[in-house]
């Protein structure tokens, strides 16, 4: 689905979470990437709604030891969601996390709003509603022909 959505083919799409047997945890994926690319600077990109529950993720503290987290906001209402106090010390407005080798920082990207979520897309697909305005046209066609949700 990602290949269908990316017009520029210069990106590398990693499918290790899909091909892994059993439950796939973000921490396991990050460790696997770290093992393959020992000196890489890793950033985990999540939506603001995921930050709200991040402290409940499997090995969330170890995730912070391995990478920085970039949080994408979708709309202003999300700022009303509470963030667990254990994450406060990791929050930073400092964009230097993108160029230095530190880990353990959480940066909220505040450049534009995208009011879309994968949960909304799956719900619309289950309800046979259109998603054309939410995803790349090629992906919309593929999802209509391949009912995976």
C-alpha positions as CSV (number, residue, x, y, z in Angstrom):
1,X,0.0,0.0,0.0
2,X,2.9,2.3,0.7
3,X,4.4,1.7,-2.7
4,X,1.1,2.7,-4.3
5,X,1.0,5.9,-2.3
6,X,4.6,7.1,-3.0
7,X,5.0,8.7,-6.3
8,X,8.7,9.1,-5.9
9,X,10.3,5.7,-5.9
10,X,13.5,6.8,-4.1
11,X,12.2,5.7,-0.7
12,X,13.0,2.3,0.8
13,X,10.0,0.5,2.1
14,X,10.8,-2.0,4.9
15,X,8.4,-4.9,5.3
16,X,9.9,-6.6,8.3
17,X,6.8,-6.0,10.5
18,X,4.6,-7.7,7.9
19,X,6.8,-10.7,7.2
20,X,7.7,-11.3,10.9
21,X,6.0,-14.3,12.4
22,X,3.8,-13.7,15.5
23,X,3.1,-10.5,17.2
24,X,5.0,-7.5,15.8
25,X,6.0,-4.9,18.4
26,X,7.5,-1.5,17.4
27,X,10.4,-2.1,19.8
28,X,11.3,-5.4,18.0
29,X,11.3,-3.6,14.7
30,X,13.5,-0.8,15.9
31,X,16.0,-3.4,17.4
32,X,16.0,-5.2,14.1
33,X,16.7,-2.0,12.1
34,X,19.3,-1.0,14.7
35,X,21.0,-4.5,14.3
36,X,21.1,-4.1,10.5
37,X,22.2,-0.4,10.6
38,X,24.2,0.0,13.8
39,X,25.2,3.6,13.3
40,X,21.9,4.9,11.8
41,X,20.1,7.8,13.3
42,X,16.6,6.5,13.9
43,X,13.4,8.5,14.2
44,X,10.0,6.9,14.9
45,X,7.1,8.9,13.4
46,X,3.8,8.6,15.2
47,X,0.5,10.5,15.3
48,X,-0.4,12.6,18.3
49,X,-3.1,10.1,19.3
50,X,-0.3,7.5,19.7
51,X,1.7,9.7,22.0
52,X,-1.3,9.8,24.3
53,X,-1.0,6.0,24.9
54,X,2.8,5.6,24.1
55,X,3.6,5.0,27.8
56,X,1.5,1.8,27.5
57,X,3.4,0.4,24.5
58,X,5.6,-2.7,24.8
59,X,9.1,-1.6,25.9
60,X,8.3,2.1,25.4
61,X,11.3,3.1,27.6
62,X,13.6,1.0,25.5
63,X,12.2,2.5,22.3
64,X,13.2,5.9,23.7
65,X,16.7,4.5,24.3
66,X,17.0,3.5,20.6
67,X,15.5,6.5,18.7
68,X,13.9,9.9,18.8
69,X,10.2,10.3,18.3
70,X,8.6,12.7,15.9
71,X,4.9,13.3,16.7
72,X,2.6,14.5,13.9
73,X,-0.4,16.4,15.0
74,X,-3.6,16.2,13.0
75,X,-5.7,18.9,14.6
76,X,-5.8,21.4,17.5
77,X,-8.2,19.2,19.4
78,X,-5.5,16.6,19.9
79,X,-3.6,19.0,22.2
80,X,-6.3,18.4,24.8
81,X,-5.3,14.8,25.1
82,X,-3.2,14.1,28.2
83,X,0.4,12.9,28.0
84,X,1.7,10.6,30.6
85,X,4.0,12.5,33.1
86,X,6.7,9.9,32.5
87,X,7.2,11.3,29.0
88,X,7.5,15.0,30.1
89,X,11.3,14.8,30.5
90,X,11.6,13.6,26.9
91,X,9.6,16.4,25.3
92,X,11.7,18.9,23.4
93,X,11.1,21.9,21.0
94,X,14.7,21.5,19.8
95,X,14.9,20.5,16.1
96,X,18.5,19.5,16.5
97,X,17.3,16.0,17.3
98,X,17.2,15.6,13.5
99,X,20.9,16.0,13.1
100,X,22.6,14.9,16.3
101,X,23.1,11.3,17.5
102,X,21.1,11.6,20.7
103,X,18.1,9.4,21.4
104,X,15.2,9.7,23.8
105,X,13.7,12.9,22.6
106,X,10.1,13.5,21.6
107,X,9.5,16.3,19.2
108,X,6.0,17.5,18.1
109,X,6.0,18.6,14.5
110,X,3.8,21.7,14.3
111,X,4.1,22.7,10.7
112,X,0.7,21.7,9.3
113,X,-2.4,19.8,10.2
114,X,-3.5,16.6,8.6
115,X,-6.9,15.6,9.8
116,X,-6.7,12.0,8.8
117,X,-6.0,8.7,10.6
118,X,-5.6,5.1,9.6
119,X,-8.5,4.3,12.0
120,X,-10.8,6.7,10.1
121,X,-9.8,5.1,6.8
122,X,-10.4,1.5,8.0
123,X,-13.8,2.6,9.4
124,X,-14.8,4.2,6.1
125,X,-13.7,1.1,4.2
126,X,-15.7,-1.2,6.5
127,X,-18.7,1.1,6.1
128,X,-18.2,1.1,2.3
129,X,-17.6,4.9,2.3
130,X,-15.3,6.7,-0.1
131,X,-11.7,7.3,0.9
132,X,-10.6,9.1,-2.3
133,X,-10.1,12.4,-0.6
134,X,-7.9,10.8,2.1
135,X,-5.4,8.6,0.2
136,X,-3.5,8.6,-3.0
137,X,-5.8,7.7,-6.0
138,X,-3.9,4.5,-6.7
139,X,-4.2,3.3,-3.2
140,X,-7.9,4.1,-3.1
141,X,-8.4,1.9,-6.2
142,X,-6.3,-0.9,-4.7
143,X,-8.2,-0.9,-1.4
144,X,-11.5,-0.9,-3.2
145,X,-10.4,-4.1,-5.1
146,X,-8.7,-5.7,-2.2
147,X,-11.0,-5.7,0.9
148,X,-8.3,-6.3,3.6
149,X,-10.2,-4.3,6.3
